[in-house]
Amino acid sequence: MAVFKDYKKQIMNAAHNERIGLALSRAIKSYRANIRSALQKFPHTYQMAEEVRQIKENAIGQMEKLAQQACEAIEENKGKAYIARTPRDALEIIDGLVGKGKLIVKGKSMTSEEIDLREHLEKQGNEVYETDLGEFIIQKLGSRPMHITSPAIHVPKEDVAELFSKITGQTLSTDISSLVATARRLLREKYFAADIGMSGANVVAADTGTLFLIENEGNIRLSTGAPPVHIALVGMEKLVPTFGDACKVAEVTWRFANYTVPSYVSLVSGPSKTGDIEKVTTYGAHGPAEFHVIFMDAGRTRLAKHPVLRQALYCLRCGGCLYECPVFAVTAGHFGDRYFAGIGAVWAALLTGDIEKGAAVAYTCLTCGRCKVRCPMKIDTPEMVVELRALLTEDSGQAVSFKLE
C-alpha cells in the first residue's frame, strides 16, 4: 500500500506542478509540428511501418535463435558477445569487464535504466558520466528520466540555466544554444579521458551482428568511438533477422521520433581495425580495441509467449505515444516507472517485477487509445492494460510468474 500512496502523491504533485506543465506544453507543440513535417515529406514511412510491424512480430518469436546468431556474428567480427538471462547476470558480466575505479562515458540507454546500471557502476567505485544532454541534466539534478527519448522533457530552460550556473559558478542566461554549448564544454574532455564507453542499441541485425545507434547530438558516436573499450547492453527484443530489416526499423524509429533524418546513425559490428599495412588486419586502430555486447533477456522470452502482452516487445522506443497521452501531458514520467504511460505498466509489472507500481500505472491509464493511433507499430496499449488489470485482479500469481527470480 505504501507504493500506491507514494505514487498517488507523486502523480498529484506533478499534475499541479506549473513547471512540468510549461515544459510539456512546449515539447508537445514542437513534437507535433516536427512529426507532421517529417511524415508529409516522407509519406512512405506509413507503409514501411506496416512492414516493420511484421518484422518485429516474427523476430519476437525467435529471440533466442536471433541472439545466438548475433553472438556468433559478433565473435566472427572479433568482438565478444554474451547472453544475460537476468538483470543480475548482466550486472555480473559488466562488473567483470569494467572492474573498479574507471572513468566511463555513457550514451542514453533505456535497457540500462531497467537495471540501474549507472548507479550500480558508481557504487562499484567508478566515475560515470551520462553524455546525452537530457540524461546529463537529470544526473546532475539527482532526478530520474521522464521520457524515453527526451529524459529532461519536464525541465524548462529556466531550471537548466539555474543548474548549469551552479555547476560552472557562472551566471548563465536561459538562451538554449548557450546552455547546450556549456554542456559541450563540461563533457568534451571526458570522452577522450574515459577508460570505457557504454551504449545501448536501437536495433540489431542478427545476421551481421551490427548495432544501429541513432542520435542527433554526436555524444554516442564519441562515447563509443573514443574510449579503448565499448560495452553495449541491449534488450533481446531489439534483434531482427537481417541488416535490411534493421535499416527499415531504424528509419521508422527516427521518423516517428519526429525527425526527417537524424544527424548520426552509427553502425557498429566489431572493434576498430585496419589492413593498411601489407593488408594484415589488425584490431584496435583509432577506435576501441575491445567491443562487448550483452543481450539481456530479463523476462522478455517469457513475455513473448503471452498472446496479448507480447505487444510491449514491439515497441521501437520512438516516444511518440507519450506526446499524445493526456495523463502524461500533465504528469510527465511520474505516470510510469522506468517506462512510461500505459505500456510502462506492462514493463513495470512483468519485466522489472514491480507488481504494485505496475498496478498503480495500469489503473491510471485512461485506455483512451490515443497512443495506439500514434504508434507506428499500432501497439494496442488499452488492450494490454485491460489484460494486465485482469491478471492482477484475478490472480496476481499469474503476473508474478513472469518475474525472473
Number of C-alpha atoms within 10 A of each C-alpha: 7 8 14 14 10 12 20 17 13 14 21 14 13 21 19 12 13 12 15 19 20 14 20 22 16 13 17 17 11 13 18 15 11 18 19 15 16 20 17 12 11 11 11 11 20 16 11 15 22 14 16 26 19 12 20 23 17 13 22 24 15 17 22 17 14 25 30 17 18 27 24 20 22 27 18 14 18 19 21 19 22 21 20 21 16 18 21 13 17 22 20 13 15 19 14 9 13 19 12 15 13 17 20 27 30 29 28 25 23 23 20 24 15 18 18 14 19 19 13 13 21 17 11 15 13 18 16 22 22 23 28 26 21 20 24 20 23 20 18 13 15 8 11 17 25 26 25 20 20 16 21 25 23 26 20 18 16 15 15 22 21 15 16 21 16 12 11 11 9 11 11 18 16 15 11 13 9 13 19 13 10 16 16 15 11 14 18 13 10 20 25 17 14 21 18 26 29 24 25 25 25 25 27 33 26 28 20 21 31 24 29 23 21 23 21 14 15 16 23 27 21 20 26 27 23 22 25 22 24 27 23 22 24 26 26 28 28 28 33 28 24 17 19 11 19 23 16 17 25 19 21 24 26 23 25 27 23 22 20 19 15 15 11 15 20 17 16 19 23 26 24 21 18 13 11 9 8 6 8 10 11 13 17 16 13 14 19 22 20 19 26 21 28 24 24 22 25 27 22 26 20 16 23 21 12 11 9 17 22 20 23 21 22 22 19 25 18 19 22 26 25 24 23 20 22 16 20 25 21 24 24 29 27 26 29 29 23 24 24 25 28 32 28 24 34 33 26 26 25 26 23 22 21 18 22 18 20 28 22 21 27 29 15 18 24 15 19 11 19 18 25 19 14 18 23 27 23 16 25 21 28 20 16 23 27 16 16 25 21 14 16 20 12 11 11 14 12 14 21 18 13 20 22 17 10
